[in-house]
Amino acid sequence: MCRRADSWPKDPVWTGRLVISSINDATQIQLRDPKTGTIRHSRITFEHQSSVLGALFAACPISKDGPPAVTKGRHAFIGIAFEDRNDAFDFNVAIDDHQNEVKREEHAATEAVTNPTVSKDFSLKQGQTIKIKLNKKEKDSDSNPAPVQPLAAPSASKQSDNFGQSSIMQQVARRAFSSKTIPEITRVGMVGMGLMGHGIAQTAATAGYDVIAVDTNQKGLDAGLKRIEGSLEKIHARQIKKGDLTEDQAKDLFVSIMGRIHGTIDKKDLAPCDLVIEAIIEDTDIKKSFYKELGQIVKPSGILASNTSSLPIGD
């Protein structure tokens, strides 16, 4: 059974916190009291083949004092609603990530049985010689090649917990282009202001980049910006407590970072971005369609990147 969001009952049977964890091949969900954090329901388990949107619970009496109590042997569909649209997406992504990982493990196990590989010995033998041929023509074509460096480790900073964002972003760009075509990254586009997207936007702005933050609607955009404000306030409060910042410095830093983030619901505003990162729903077809559209908007020298955690980037 499907319902429009605006047709759901205004008075829910029970509200609380939903906690997801993985147990072997199953995804376990706990309903917790919103104030105390105590478990208010025996654990509910989705096997990895189950549908996410139609959550199948054990049927039970409904009480205003808490979530349903389990009655063994009977089943019913119970709707789950989220106050924030982004939380619903994050819930589905978490379930999908676990399911995809289980499928990959099953496929790898099957391949190991049906197509066993013979291990090869690549160790050096006594008296063995190795010949190395250098391509001098290719070497001479670039008189000042850029050295390839591993991603820099996070650097300590009293101004922000920015995890060395600036150097990492520049090095990612350096690896994607030759030494003669490395673009200057000054403006970063972030598409999707959910759980991951707002964090990336905050990281880029904290590192000094201008950020174009995009979401599909104003409500989702406002929610993402509010998360960033809350996160910065917590970070700066810790720094004030440690003596790394004064209250005036924290206020100035907050205004500076938020001033570099420009929210919009129009994807065309991404046109001047040097780097665009997407954190939209984990669906290959949706992402392909999005990148096709994005390719017509972003300038030719722009870099397109993905925050996907469950889909092979080559697809």
N, C-alpha and C positions, 0 to 999 in steps of 0.2 A: 504494500500500500504506500502511495506517495502523497504528500501534502505540500502545498505551497507554504513558505515560511510564515506568511502573514495569516495563515489559517490555523496555525498551531494554537492550542489553548494558552491563554495569557497567564494562567495560574498553574505552574508545573507541579507535578506530584512531589518532586524532591529536587533540590539543587545542592551541589557540592563540588569538590575537586575530583578530577579524573586523572589517575596515574597509570601510565603504560610501561610495561617491562616485558622482556622476552625470556621465555623459559624453554630452552631447546628449540623444538619446532613450532611452538605455540606462542601467541601473543597474549599476555596476561593483563587484565584491566582491573584496577581497584577503584572503588568509589570511597572517597574520604570526606569526613566532616570538614566543612570549609573553615571552621574556627580552630578546632583542636588538632586536625590532621589525622585523627584516629579512623581506622577502617570501619565503615558503616555497612559494608556488604561483603559477604564471602566472595572470593575472587571469581571473576568471570573470564573464561578463556575462549579465544578465537583460534581454532586450528588454522594453519596457514592456507588452507584451500577455501576458507570461508569468505563470504562477502563482507565488506567493511560497512557499506552504507546501510544494509539491512542487518542490524545487530540482533542476533538470535539469543535471547535470554531464556532461562528457565521460568516457566509461568508461575505466578504467585499472587497472593493477595497484595493490594496496594494500600500503603499507610502513609498518612501525612507526617508521621514521626520519623520516617527514614525511607530508604530505598526498598524495593521489593524483597521479600524473603523467599528463598528458593523452595520450590516444591518439586521433588524429584519425579522425573518421568513425563512432565508436561512442558510445552514450549509455547511461547508467544513472542510477537514482535513488539519491542518497546522503542519509541523514538528517543534519540539523544539530540538535544539542541545546544548550541554554543552562543554565548553572548556576543562574541566577536567572530566575524566571518573567517579571519585569518587563523583563528584557533581550530576551526573545522578543517581547513586545508592542512594545518600542521598535524592534526590527528590522523587524517588519511595518509599523509606522507609517511608518518611514523609506522603505520601498519604496513604500507606498501614496501617501505625499506626492508622491514623484517621478512616479509613474504618473498621479495626478490632475492634476499640473501640466502634464505632457505632453499629456493629453487636452484641458485648457483651452486650451493654445496651438494645438492642432490645430483645435479648434472655432472659436477666434477667427480663425485664418487662413482657414478655410472661409467664415465669415460675411463676412469682408472681400472675398472673391471673389464670393460669391453675392448679397450684399446691400450693395453699395458705398454709402457715404453721401456726400452732397454737402456739402462744407465750407461753412459760413456765415460771413459777415463781420460780426462784432459790434463792430468798432471804431467810435469816435465820428466822425461826419462834421462838416465845417465848417457851423456854424449850427444844428446839431441841438440840440434841447432835451430834457431828461429830467424827467418829473414823478414825484414820490415821494409816495405817500399813506400817512400814518401812521394806524394803528388806535388812536385815543386811548382808546377804551373798554377795550380789552385792556390798554393801558399803565397806565390808572388802577386796574385791578383788583388790582394788587399794588404797594403803596406803597413796598416795599423789595425790589425784585427782586435776586436774587443775580447778581453779574456773572459772565459766562461767561469763563473763563480757559483758555488752552491748558494742556496737561499740563506740570507743572513739570519743569524739567531736574533731573537728579540733583544733590543737595547733598552737599558733602564732609562727612565725619564721622569723627572719630577713634575712635568707639565701634564702628562696624561699616561694612561695605561694603553698605549697605542700599539704595542706588540711589534714595533719596528715596521709599521705598515708601509711607510714611504719607500724604504729600500726594497721591500718585497715586491711591491707593485712595479717598480722600475725594473727589477731584475726579471720578472715574468715577461715584461714587454721586450727586454733585451734578448731573451731566448727565442722570442717569436719572430724577430727580425734580424737581418744581417747588420753588421756594424755601421753600414752606410745608410740604413733606412729606419733606424730606431726613432719612433715618434716621441715627441715631448708630451707627457701626460700631465694635463693641468685640470681637466674636467672629467669627472666620472659619472656615468649614468647607472642608476640602480633601479631595476624593474621588479616590483613585488616587495611590499614593505611588511611582510609577515615576520615570523620568528627569526629567520636567517637574514632576510633582506634588510631589515632595519638595523641589524648589527653591522652588516657590511657598510651601509651608508654612514653609520656613526664612525666606524673605523676609518673610512676614507676622509671624512670631514675632519676628524681629529688629527689626521696626518697632514692636513693642510690643503686638501683637494676641494675644489668646488664640486658639489654633488647635485645632480638632477635626480630627484627621487620620484618614481612613477608608480602608481597603483591604478587598478581598474576603476575605482570609484573614490569619492571624497572621504567616505567613512573609513575605508581601509587605509587611505593615506594618512588621515588624521590620527588613526590608532597607532600607525607606525611611528609617526613623529612624536607622539606622546610617549611611546616606549623609549625613544632615544633620549628625550628630556629626563625621564625617570632614571635611566641608566647613568647619564652624565651626573645627575645630582648625587647618586650613590657613590660614584667614583670620586667626585670632588669632595664629598663629605669625609671619605676615608683619608684623602690627601690632606685635608685641613686638620683632621685628628692627628695625623702623623707629623704635622708641621711642615709639610712640603708646599702647601699653599696657604695664603691668607684668605679670609672670606671675600675680600675685594678682588683678589686675583682669580678666585674661583668663579665669581660672578662675571668678570671680564672674559674668562676663558669659555664659559658657558655661552655667552652672547656671541663670541667669535665663532665657535664651532657650529652653533645652530644657524648663524648667519650665512654659513657656507652651504647649507642644505636648502635647496629650492624644490618644494613639492609641486607636483602637477599630475593631472589625470590624462594628459595629452601626450602620446608617445612621440609625436612630431617634435617635441621639445628636446628630444635626445639627439637631434641632428648635429649639434656642435661638439658632442662628447668625443673624447679621445679613447675612452674605454667604457664599454657598456657591459654590465653583469646582470644576468637574469636569475631570479629565484622564484619562478612561477611553478605551477602545479607539475608534479612529476609524471608527465605523459608525453611519450615520444612524438606522437602526431601533433599535439598542441605546441610543443617546443619547435618542431620543424616549421610549422606554419608561422610561429612567432618570429623565428630567425629570418624567414623569407621576407616577412614584412619589415623587419628591422634593417635588413640589408638595403632596402630602398630608402631608408631614412638617414642612417648614420653615414657620415662622410667616408670615402674610400679608404682613408688611412686609419679609420677607427678600428679598435680591437673589440671583438665580440667574445664574451666569456660566459661560462655557466657555473652555477653553484650546485648542480645536480649531485646527489649523493648515491643514487640508486640506478641511474641509467648509464650505459656505456656511452662515453662522449663521442665515439666513432659512429654511432647510429644517427 
